[in-house]
């Protein structure tokens, strides 16, 4: 079992930045693809970004590419999502997810094995 806990969400003005963290416990993350998803009210959970176990490969949704950066520190069992140039449409609950021996091209939420509880990100205009 892997337990994931997100942190770093909050309220920010449009154009601002936030850094989300996802701390894992229970198992080392070194064999897991890690992903970030988000879900806005009344909408389906959508893929944001993913990173391979080595950190060499990443994948981003078109809506965040160039503004968001996913990274990981396997020694700390932690994954990050740096979000810059935030827009009101980025407002959502952001979830961290882990996919054992997965690939970064998995963008469907049911392709991931473990999930955190989520952290709220609100971007005001």
N, CA, C and O atoms as a GROMACS GRO file, in nm:
protein
  500
    1UNK      N    1   0.083  -0.120   0.000
    1UNK     CA    2   0.000   0.000   0.000
    1UNK      C    3   0.087   0.125   0.000
    1UNK      O    4   0.193   0.129   0.061
    2UNK      N    5   0.038   0.224  -0.069
    2UNK     CA    6   0.104   0.354  -0.073
    2UNK      C    7   0.006   0.459  -0.023
    2UNK      O    8  -0.108   0.465  -0.070
    3UNK      N    9   0.050   0.539   0.070
    3UNK     CA   10  -0.032   0.651   0.118
    3UNK      C   11   0.028   0.779   0.062
    3UNK      O   12   0.149   0.802   0.070
    4UNK      N   13  -0.058   0.862   0.006
    4UNK     CA   14  -0.016   0.988  -0.056
    4UNK      C   15  -0.085   1.103   0.014
    4UNK      O   16  -0.206   1.099   0.038
    5UNK      N   17  -0.009   1.207   0.046
    5UNK     CA   18  -0.064   1.325   0.112
    5UNK      C   19  -0.018   1.449   0.037
    5UNK      O   20   0.101   1.477   0.028
    6UNK      N   21  -0.114   1.523  -0.016
    6UNK     CA   22  -0.083   1.645  -0.088
    6UNK      C   23  -0.082   1.764   0.008
    6UNK      O   24  -0.149   1.765   0.111
    7UNK      N   25  -0.004   1.865  -0.030
    7UNK     CA   26  -0.001   1.990   0.045
    7UNK      C   27   0.040   2.102  -0.050
    7UNK      O   28   0.088   2.077  -0.160
    8UNK      N   29   0.021   2.226  -0.004
    8UNK     CA   30   0.066   2.341  -0.081
    8UNK      C   31  -0.043   2.416  -0.154
    8UNK      O   32  -0.016   2.519  -0.216
    9UNK      N   33  -0.165   2.366  -0.148
    9UNK     CA   34  -0.273   2.438  -0.212
    9UNK      C   35  -0.307   2.567  -0.139
    9UNK      O   36  -0.258   2.593  -0.029
   10UNK      N   37  -0.392   2.646  -0.201
   10UNK     CA   38  -0.433   2.771  -0.137
   10UNK      C   39  -0.499   2.864  -0.235
   10UNK      O   40  -0.537   2.825  -0.346
   11UNK      N   41  -0.511   2.990  -0.193
   11UNK     CA   42  -0.573   3.094  -0.274
   11UNK      C   43  -0.463   3.184  -0.330
   11UNK      O   44  -0.376   3.232  -0.256
   12UNK      N   45  -0.468   3.207  -0.460
   12UNK     CA   46  -0.367   3.291  -0.525
   12UNK      C   47  -0.434   3.373  -0.634
   12UNK      O   48  -0.535   3.331  -0.691
   13UNK      N   49  -0.378   3.489  -0.662
   13UNK     CA   50  -0.431   3.573  -0.768
   13UNK      C   51  -0.385   3.522  -0.904
   13UNK      O   52  -0.281   3.456  -0.916
   14UNK      N   53  -0.462   3.554  -1.005
   14UNK     CA   54  -0.424   3.516  -1.141
   14UNK      C   55  -0.284   3.571  -1.172
   14UNK      O   56  -0.251   3.685  -1.139
   15UNK      N   57  -0.204   3.486  -1.237
   15UNK     CA   58  -0.067   3.523  -1.267
   15UNK      C   59   0.032   3.480  -1.161
   15UNK      O   60   0.154   3.487  -1.181
   16UNK      N   61  -0.018   3.436  -1.048
   16UNK     CA   62   0.068   3.394  -0.939
   16UNK      C   63   0.114   3.250  -0.953
   16UNK      O   64   0.089   3.184  -1.053
   17UNK      N   65   0.184   3.204  -0.848
   17UNK     CA   66   0.242   3.070  -0.850
   17UNK      C   67   0.211   2.996  -0.720
   17UNK      O   68   0.191   3.056  -0.615
   18UNK      N   69   0.208   2.864  -0.732
   18UNK     CA   70   0.198   2.775  -0.617
   18UNK      C   71   0.283   2.652  -0.645
   18UNK      O   72   0.305   2.614  -0.760
   19UNK      N   73   0.330   2.591  -0.538
   19UNK     CA   74   0.402   2.466  -0.550
   19UNK      C   75   0.333   2.360  -0.466
   19UNK      O   76   0.325   2.371  -0.343
   20UNK      N   77   0.283   2.258  -0.531
   20UNK     CA   78   0.219   2.148  -0.461
   20UNK      C   79   0.322   2.039  -0.433
   20UNK      O   80   0.414   2.015  -0.511
   21UNK      N   81   0.304   1.975  -0.319
   21UNK     CA   82   0.388   1.862  -0.283
   21UNK      C   83   0.302   1.740  -0.257
   21UNK      O   84   0.187   1.751  -0.215
   22UNK      N   85   0.358   1.624  -0.284
   22UNK     CA   86   0.290   1.498  -0.257
   22UNK      C   87   0.390   1.406  -0.186
   22UNK      O   88   0.486   1.360  -0.247
   23UNK      N   89   0.366   1.382  -0.059
   23UNK     CA   90   0.454   1.298   0.020
   23UNK      C   91   0.397   1.158   0.028
   23UNK      O   92   0.278   1.139   0.056
   24UNK      N   93   0.482   1.060   0.005
   24UNK     CA   94   0.437   0.921   0.005
   24UNK      C   95   0.493   0.846   0.123
   24UNK      O   96   0.604   0.874   0.170
   25UNK      N   97   0.416   0.751   0.170
   25UNK     CA   98   0.464   0.661   0.276
   25UNK      C   99   0.411   0.522   0.246
   25UNK      O  100   0.318   0.504   0.167
   26UNK      N  101   0.471   0.426   0.312
   26UNK     CA  102   0.428   0.288   0.294
   26UNK      C  103   0.521   0.210   0.203
   26UNK      O  104   0.558   0.096   0.233
   27UNK      N  105   0.558   0.271   0.092
   27UNK     CA  106   0.651   0.207  -0.002
   27UNK      C  107   0.733   0.315  -0.068
   27UNK      O  108   0.691   0.431  -0.075
   28UNK      N  109   0.849   0.279  -0.117
   28UNK     CA  110   0.927   0.373  -0.196
   28UNK      C  111   0.859   0.398  -0.329
   28UNK      O  112   0.797   0.308  -0.387
   29UNK      N  113   0.870   0.519  -0.377
   29UNK     CA  114   0.805   0.558  -0.503
   29UNK      C  115   0.890   0.529  -0.625
   29UNK      O  116   0.851   0.562  -0.737
   30UNK      N  117   1.004   0.469  -0.604
   30UNK     CA  118   1.100   0.461  -0.714
   30UNK      C  119   1.052   0.378  -0.832
   30UNK      O  120   1.106   0.393  -0.942
   31UNK      N  121   0.953   0.291  -0.815
   31UNK     CA  122   0.903   0.210  -0.927
   31UNK      C  123   0.766   0.257  -0.973
   31UNK      O  124   0.697   0.184  -1.045
   32UNK      N  125   0.727   0.377  -0.933
   32UNK     CA  126   0.595   0.428  -0.967
   32UNK      C  127   0.605   0.549  -1.059
   32UNK      O  128   0.685   0.640  -1.036
   33UNK      N  129   0.524   0.549  -1.163
   33UNK     CA  130   0.496   0.674  -1.234
   33UNK      C  131   0.406   0.755  -1.142
   33UNK      O  132   0.310   0.702  -1.084
   34UNK      N  133   0.436   0.882  -1.129
   34UNK     CA  134   0.356   0.970  -1.044
   34UNK      C  135   0.284   1.072  -1.131
   34UNK      O  136   0.340   1.126  -1.227
   35UNK      N  137   0.159   1.096  -1.097
   35UNK     CA  138   0.080   1.189  -1.175
   35UNK      C  139   0.006   1.288  -1.088
   35UNK      O  140  -0.015   1.266  -0.969
   36UNK      N  141  -0.032   1.398  -1.149
   36UNK     CA  142  -0.121   1.496  -1.088
   36UNK      C  143  -0.246   1.507  -1.174
   36UNK      O  144  -0.239   1.515  -1.296
   37UNK      N  145  -0.358   1.506  -1.108
   37UNK     CA  146  -0.488   1.525  -1.171
   37UNK      C  147  -0.558   1.639  -1.100
   37UNK      O  148  -0.517   1.681  -0.991
   38UNK      N  149  -0.664   1.690  -1.160
   38UNK     CA  150  -0.743   1.792  -1.094
   38UNK      C  151  -0.890   1.774  -1.128
   38UNK      O  152  -0.927   1.718  -1.231
   39UNK      N  153  -0.973   1.824  -1.039
   39UNK     CA  154  -1.117   1.814  -1.059
   39UNK      C  155  -1.184   1.942  -1.013
   39UNK      O  156  -1.179   1.977  -0.895
   40UNK      N  157  -1.246   2.011  -1.107
   40UNK     CA  158  -1.321   2.132  -1.077
   40UNK      C  159  -1.466   2.094  -1.048
   40UNK      O  160  -1.512   1.988  -1.090
   41UNK      N  161  -1.538   2.179  -0.977
   41UNK     CA  162  -1.679   2.149  -0.945
   41UNK      C  163  -1.761   2.122  -1.070
   41UNK      O  164  -1.759   2.201  -1.164
   42UNK      N  165  -1.833   2.011  -1.070
   42UNK     CA  166  -1.919   1.978  -1.182
   42UNK      C  167  -1.847   1.920  -1.303
   42UNK      O  168  -1.909   1.896  -1.407
   43UNK      N  169  -1.717   1.899  -1.289
   43UNK     CA  170  -1.640   1.846  -1.402
   43UNK      C  171  -1.574   1.714  -1.365
   43UNK      O  172  -1.561   1.680  -1.247
   44UNK      N  173  -1.533   1.640  -1.466
   44UNK     CA  174  -1.464   1.514  -1.442
   44UNK      C  175  -1.319   1.539  -1.402
   44UNK      O  176  -1.261   1.643  -1.433
   45UNK      N  177  -1.262   1.441  -1.334
   45UNK     CA  178  -1.121   1.450  -1.298
   45UNK      C  179  -1.038   1.443  -1.426
   45UNK      O  180  -1.058   1.356  -1.510
   46UNK      N  181  -0.943   1.536  -1.438
   46UNK     CA  182  -0.864   1.542  -1.560
   46UNK      C  183  -0.715   1.535  -1.531
   46UNK      O  184  -0.667   1.579  -1.427
   47UNK      N  185  -0.645   1.479  -1.626
   47UNK     CA  186  -0.500   1.465  -1.618
   47UNK      C  187  -0.433   1.602  -1.626
   47UNK      O  188  -0.474   1.689  -1.704
   48UNK      N  189  -0.328   1.619  -1.545
   48UNK     CA  190  -0.251   1.743  -1.548
   48UNK      C  191  -0.107   1.715  -1.593
   48UNK      O  192  -0.059   1.775  -1.688
   49UNK      N  193  -0.040   1.622  -1.523
   49UNK     CA  194   0.100   1.594  -1.554
   49UNK      C  195   0.140   1.459  -1.497
   49UNK      O  196   0.077   1.409  -1.403
   50UNK      N  197   0.245   1.401  -1.554
   50UNK     CA  198   0.299   1.276  -1.504
   50UNK      C  199   0.449   1.275  -1.522
   50UNK      O  200   0.504   1.343  -1.609
   51UNK      N  201   0.516   1.196  -1.438
   51UNK     CA  202   0.661   1.186  -1.443
   51UNK      C  203   0.701   1.040  -1.421
   51UNK      O  204   0.643   0.970  -1.338
   52UNK      N  205   0.800   0.997  -1.496
   52UNK     CA  206   0.846   0.859  -1.486
   52UNK      C  207   0.920   0.837  -1.355
   52UNK      O  208   0.954   0.932  -1.285
   53UNK      N  209   0.945   0.710  -1.324
   53UNK     CA  210   1.009   0.680  -1.196
   53UNK      C  211   1.149   0.741  -1.190
   53UNK      O  212   1.195   0.779  -1.082
   54UNK      N  213   1.217   0.752  -1.302
   54UNK     CA  214   1.352   0.808  -1.305
   54UNK      C  215   1.352   0.960  -1.308
   54UNK      O  216   1.452   1.024  -1.275
   55UNK      N  217   1.239   1.018  -1.348
   55UNK     CA  218   1.230   1.162  -1.364
   55UNK      C  219   1.270   1.211  -1.502
   55UNK      O  220   1.260   1.330  -1.530
   56UNK      N  221   1.315   1.121  -1.587
   56UNK     CA  222   1.363   1.162  -1.719
   56UNK      C  223   1.249   1.194  -1.815
   56UNK      O  224   1.265   1.276  -1.906
   57UNK      N  225   1.137   1.130  -1.797
   57UNK     CA  226   1.024   1.148  -1.889
   57UNK      C  227   0.907   1.214  -1.819
   57UNK      O  228   0.872   1.178  -1.707
   58UNK      N  229   0.848   1.311  -1.887
   58UNK     CA  230   0.730   1.380  -1.834
   58UNK      C  231   0.624   1.392  -1.942
   58UNK      O  232   0.652   1.379  -2.061
   59UNK      N  233   0.504   1.418  -1.898
   59UNK     CA  234   0.393   1.438  -1.990
   59UNK      C  235   0.301   1.542  -1.927
   59UNK      O  236   0.278   1.541  -1.806
   60UNK      N  237   0.248   1.632  -2.009
   60UNK     CA  238   0.164   1.740  -1.960
   60UNK      C  239   0.037   1.751  -2.043
   60UNK      O  240   0.037   1.723  -2.163
   61UNK      N  241  -0.070   1.792  -1.978
   61UNK     CA  242  -0.190   1.829  -2.052
   61UNK      C  243  -0.160   1.957  -2.130
   61UNK      O  244  -0.082   2.041  -2.086
   62UNK      N  245  -0.225   1.970  -2.245
   62UNK     CA  246  -0.202   2.090  -2.327
   62UNK      C  247  -0.234   2.218  -2.252
   62UNK      O  248  -0.171   2.322  -2.274
   63UNK      N  249  -0.331   2.211  -2.164
   63UNK     CA  250  -0.377   2.331  -2.093
   63UNK      C  251  -0.275   2.384  -1.993
   63UNK      O  252  -0.285   2.499  -1.952
   64UNK      N  253  -0.178   2.302  -1.953
   64UNK     CA  254  -0.081   2.346  -1.852
   64UNK      C  255   0.063   2.346  -1.903
   64UNK      O  256   0.152   2.395  -1.835
   65UNK      N  257   0.085   2.290  -2.020
   65UNK     CA  258   0.221   2.280  -2.073
   65UNK      C  259   0.282   2.419  -2.088
   65UNK      O  260   0.221   2.511  -2.142
   66UNK      N  261   0.405   2.431  -2.037
   66UNK     CA  262   0.473   2.559  -2.040
   66UNK      C  263   0.450   2.644  -1.917
   66UNK      O  264   0.522   2.742  -1.894
   67UNK      N  265   0.350   2.608  -1.836
   67UNK     CA  266   0.322   2.683  -1.713
   67UNK      C  267   0.349   2.598  -1.588
   67UNK      O  268   0.392   2.649  -1.485
   68UNK      N  269   0.324   2.470  -1.598
   68UNK     CA  270   0.341   2.378  -1.485
   68UNK      C  271   0.464   2.290  -1.508
   68UNK      O  272   0.498   2.257  -1.622
   69UNK      N  273   0.529   2.253  -1.398
   69UNK     CA  274   0.644   2.163  -1.405
   69UNK      C  275   0.631   2.057  -1.296
   69UNK      O  276   0.615   2.089  -1.178
   70UNK      N  277   0.637   1.932  -1.338
   70UNK     CA  278   0.633   1.821  -1.242
   70UNK      C  279   0.776   1.773  -1.219
   70UNK      O  280   0.857   1.766  -1.311
   71UNK      N  281   0.806   1.740  -1.093
   71UNK     CA  282   0.938   1.689  -1.059
   71UNK      C  283   0.923   1.592  -0.942
   71UNK      O  284   0.817   1.582  -0.880
   72UNK      N  285   1.030   1.521  -0.914
   72UNK     CA  286   1.025   1.425  -0.804
   72UNK      C  287   1.160   1.412  -0.738
   72UNK      O  288   1.265   1.433  -0.800
   73UNK      N  289   1.157   1.377  -0.612
   73UNK     CA  290   1.277   1.349  -0.534
   73UNK      C  291   1.255   1.212  -0.470
   73UNK      O  292   1.191   1.201  -0.366
   74UNK      N  293   1.309   1.109  -0.533
   74UNK     CA  294   1.285   0.972  -0.484
   74UNK      C  295   1.348   0.951  -0.347
   74UNK      O  296   1.298   0.870  -0.268
   75UNK      N  297   1.455   1.021  -0.317
   75UNK     CA  298   1.518   1.007  -0.185
   75UNK      C  299   1.425   1.057  -0.075
   75UNK      O  300   1.428   1.007   0.037
   76UNK      N  301   1.342   1.155  -0.108
   76UNK     CA  302   1.247   1.210  -0.011
   76UNK      C  303   1.108   1.151  -0.030
   76UNK      O  304   1.014   1.185   0.043
   77UNK      N  305   1.094   1.062  -0.128
   77UNK     CA  306   0.963   1.002  -0.156
   77UNK      C  307   0.856   1.110  -0.178
   77UNK      O  308   0.744   1.099  -0.127
   78UNK      N  309   0.892   1.211  -0.254
   78UNK     CA  310   0.804   1.327  -0.273
   78UNK      C  311   0.800   1.368  -0.419
   78UNK      O  312   0.900   1.362  -0.490
   79UNK      N  313   0.682   1.409  -0.462
   79UNK     CA  314   0.661   1.460  -0.597
   79UNK      C  315   0.610   1.603  -0.585
   79UNK      O  316   0.538   1.637  -0.492
   80UNK      N  317   0.647   1.686  -0.681
   80UNK     CA  318   0.611   1.826  -0.677
   80UNK      C  319   0.538   1.867  -0.806
   80UNK      O  320   0.555   1.806  -0.912
   81UNK      N  321   0.459   1.971  -0.794
   81UNK     CA  322   0.400   2.035  -0.911
   81UNK      C  323   0.416   2.185  -0.894
   81UNK      O  324   0.346   2.246  -0.813
   82UNK      N  325   0.507   2.243  -0.969
   82UNK     CA  326   0.526   2.387  -0.968
   82UNK      C  327   0.430   2.448  -1.069
   82UNK      O  328   0.434   2.415  -1.187
   83UNK      N  329   0.345   2.537  -1.022
   83UNK     CA  330   0.242   2.596  -1.107
   83UNK      C  331   0.267   2.746  -1.116
   83UNK      O  332   0.260   2.818  -1.017
   84UNK      N  333   0.296   2.792  -1.236
   84UNK     CA  334   0.322   2.934  -1.261
   84UNK      C  335   0.215   2.991  -1.354
   84UNK      O  336   0.142   2.916  -1.419
   85UNK      N  337   0.207   3.121  -1.359
   85UNK     CA  338   0.111   3.190  -1.446
   85UNK      C  339  -0.029   3.132  -1.430
   85UNK      O  340  -0.097   3.101  -1.529
   86UNK      N  341  -0.070   3.118  -1.308
   86UNK     CA  342  -0.200   3.054  -1.282
   86UNK      C  343  -0.316   3.137  -1.335
   86UNK      O  344  -0.313   3.260  -1.337
   87UNK      N  345  -0.418   3.064  -1.379
   87UNK     CA  346  -0.537   3.124  -1.436
   87UNK      C  347  -0.659   3.083  -1.352
   87UNK      O  348  -0.655   2.980  -1.285
   88UNK      N  349  -0.766   3.159  -1.356
   88UNK     CA  350  -0.887   3.119  -1.282
   88UNK      C  351  -0.936   2.979  -1.322
   88UNK      O  352  -0.990   2.906  -1.239
   89UNK      N  353  -0.916   2.941  -1.445
   89UNK     CA  354  -0.961   2.809  -1.490
   89UNK      C  355  -0.875   2.694  -1.435
   89UNK      O  356  -0.907   2.577  -1.455
   90UNK      N  357  -0.768   2.728  -1.365
   90UNK     CA  358  -0.688   2.626  -1.296
   90UNK      C  359  -0.747   2.591  -1.160
   90UNK      O  360  -0.700   2.498  -1.094
   91UNK      N  361  -0.848   2.663  -1.119
   91UNK     CA  362  -0.912   2.636  -0.990
   91UNK      C  363  -0.972   2.496  -0.988
   91UNK      O  364  -1.052   2.460  -1.074
   92UNK      N  365  -0.931   2.418  -0.888
   92UNK     CA  366  -0.976   2.279  -0.878
   92UNK      C  367  -0.916   2.217  -0.752
   92UNK      O  368  -0.830   2.277  -0.686
   93UNK      N  369  -0.961   2.097  -0.721
   93UNK     CA  370  -0.892   2.015  -0.624
   93UNK      C  371  -0.788   1.935  -0.701
   93UNK      O  372  -0.819   1.869  -0.801
   94UNK      N  373  -0.665   1.941  -0.653
   94UNK     CA  374  -0.555   1.873  -0.720
   94UNK      C  375  -0.520   1.745  -0.643
   94UNK      O  376  -0.505   1.745  -0.521
   95UNK      N  377  -0.509   1.637  -0.719
   95UNK     CA  378  -0.483   1.506  -0.661
   95UNK      C  379  -0.350   1.450  -0.712
   95UNK      O  380  -0.315   1.465  -0.829
   96UNK      N  381  -0.278   1.387  -0.622
   96UNK     CA  382  -0.157   1.314  -0.655
   96UNK      C  383  -0.195   1.167  -0.672
   96UNK      O  384  -0.282   1.116  -0.601
   97UNK      N  385  -0.130   1.099  -0.767
   97UNK     CA  386  -0.161   0.959  -0.792
   97UNK      C  387  -0.035   0.881  -0.826
   97UNK      O  388   0.062   0.938  -0.876
   98UNK      N  389  -0.037   0.752  -0.799
   98UNK     CA  390   0.078   0.665  -0.824
   98UNK      C  391   0.036   0.545  -0.908
   98UNK      O  392  -0.068   0.484  -0.883
   99UNK      N  393   0.118   0.512  -1.006
   99UNK     CA  394   0.089   0.402  -1.098
   99UNK      C  395   0.211   0.310  -1.099
   99UNK      O  396   0.317   0.346  -1.150
  100UNK      N  397   0.195   0.191  -1.042
  100UNK     CA  398   0.306   0.098  -1.030
  100UNK      C  399   0.351   0.048  -1.167
  100UNK      O  400   0.270  -0.007  -1.242
  101UNK      N  401   0.477   0.067  -1.198
  101UNK     CA  402   0.537   0.025  -1.326
  101UNK      C  403   0.460   0.081  -1.446
  101UNK      O  404   0.452   0.018  -1.552
  102UNK      N  405   0.404   0.200  -1.427
  102UNK     CA  406   0.325   0.261  -1.533
  102UNK      C  407   0.409   0.336  -1.636
  102UNK      O  408   0.532   0.328  -1.637
  103UNK      N  409   0.338   0.409  -1.723
  103UNK     CA  410   0.401   0.493  -1.823
  103UNK      C  411   0.342   0.632  -1.816
  103UNK      O  412   0.226   0.649  -1.775
  104UNK      N  413   0.420   0.732  -1.854
  104UNK     CA  414   0.375   0.871  -1.838
  104UNK      C  415   0.262   0.906  -1.932
  104UNK      O  416   0.195   1.008  -1.914
  105UNK      N  417   0.239   0.822  -2.035
  105UNK     CA  418   0.133   0.850  -2.131
  105UNK      C  419  -0.004   0.806  -2.081
  105UNK      O  420  -0.104   0.826  -2.150
  106UNK      N  421  -0.010   0.746  -1.963
  106UNK     CA  422  -0.139   0.711  -1.904
  106UNK      C  423  -0.205   0.836  -1.851
  106UNK      O  424  -0.156   0.897  -1.756
  107UNK      N  425  -0.315   0.876  -1.912
  107UNK     CA  426  -0.382   0.999  -1.873
  107UNK      C  427  -0.521   0.977  -1.815
  107UNK      O  428  -0.584   1.071  -1.768
  108UNK      N  429  -0.567   0.855  -1.816
  108UNK     CA  430  -0.698   0.823  -1.757
  108UNK      C  431  -0.681   0.797  -1.609
  108UNK      O  432  -0.589   0.728  -1.566
  109UNK      N  433  -0.773   0.852  -1.530
  109UNK     CA  434  -0.756   0.841  -1.386
  109UNK      C  435  -0.765   0.696  -1.339
  109UNK      O  436  -0.705   0.661  -1.238
  110UNK      N  437  -0.839   0.612  -1.411
  110UNK     CA  438  -0.850   0.473  -1.367
  110UNK      C  439  -0.726   0.391  -1.400
  110UNK      O  440  -0.722   0.271  -1.373
  111UNK      N  441  -0.625   0.454  -1.459
  111UNK     CA  442  -0.500   0.386  -1.484
  111UNK      C  443  -0.403   0.394  -1.367
  111UNK      O  444  -0.295   0.335  -1.371
  112UNK      N  445  -0.442   0.467  -1.263
  112UNK     CA  446  -0.355   0.486  -1.148
  112UNK      C  447  -0.405   0.403  -1.030
  112UNK      O  448  -0.525   0.379  -1.013
  113UNK      N  449  -0.308   0.359  -0.949
  113UNK     CA  450  -0.339   0.263  -0.843
  113UNK      C  451  -0.370   0.328  -0.709
  113UNK      O  452  -0.455   0.278  -0.635
  114UNK      N  453  -0.303   0.437  -0.678
  114UNK     CA  454  -0.318   0.499  -0.547
  114UNK      C  455  -0.342   0.649  -0.563
  114UNK      O  456  -0.293   0.712  -0.657
  115UNK      N  457  -0.419   0.704  -0.469
  115UNK     CA  458  -0.459   0.845  -0.475
  115UNK      C  459  -0.445   0.911  -0.339
  115UNK      O  460  -0.464   0.848  -0.235
  116UNK      N  461  -0.413   1.040  -0.344
  116UNK     CA  462  -0.419   1.120  -0.223
  116UNK      C  463  -0.558   1.177  -0.203
  116UNK      O  464  -0.649   1.152  -0.283
  117UNK      N  465  -0.573   1.254  -0.096
  117UNK     CA  466  -0.703   1.312  -0.062
  117UNK      C  467  -0.731   1.441  -0.137
  117UNK      O  468  -0.846   1.485  -0.143
  118UNK      N  469  -0.629   1.501  -0.192
  118UNK     CA  470  -0.649   1.622  -0.269
  118UNK      C  471  -0.619   1.748  -0.190
  118UNK      O  472  -0.628   1.750  -0.068
  119UNK      N  473  -0.583   1.854  -0.263
  119UNK     CA  474  -0.560   1.984  -0.204
  119UNK      C  475  -0.624   2.090  -0.293
  119UNK      O  476  -0.613   2.084  -0.416
  120UNK      N  477  -0.692   2.186  -0.231
  120UNK     CA  478  -0.768   2.286  -0.308
  120UNK      C  479  -0.676   2.396  -0.358
  120UNK      O  480  -0.595   2.450  -0.283
  121UNK      N  481  -0.690   2.427  -0.484
  121UNK     CA  482  -0.622   2.542  -0.545
  121UNK      C  483  -0.730   2.635  -0.599
  121UNK      O  484  -0.813   2.595  -0.680
  122UNK      N  485  -0.727   2.759  -0.555
  122UNK     CA  486  -0.823   2.858  -0.600
  122UNK      C  487  -0.749   2.977  -0.657
  122UNK      O  488  -0.666   3.038  -0.589
  123UNK      N  489  -0.779   3.011  -0.781
  123UNK     CA  490  -0.714   3.124  -0.848
  123UNK      C  491  -0.818   3.232  -0.871
  123UNK      O  492  -0.916   3.210  -0.941
  124UNK      N  493  -0.797   3.348  -0.812
  124UNK     CA  494  -0.891   3.457  -0.825
  124UNK      C  495  -0.852   3.547  -0.941
  124UNK      O  496  -0.734   3.563  -0.973
  125UNK      N  497  -0.952   3.605  -1.004
  125UNK     CA  498  -0.926   3.692  -1.120
  125UNK      C  499  -0.903   3.834  -1.079
  125UNK      O  500  -0.880   3.920  -1.164
   0.00000   0.00000   0.00000
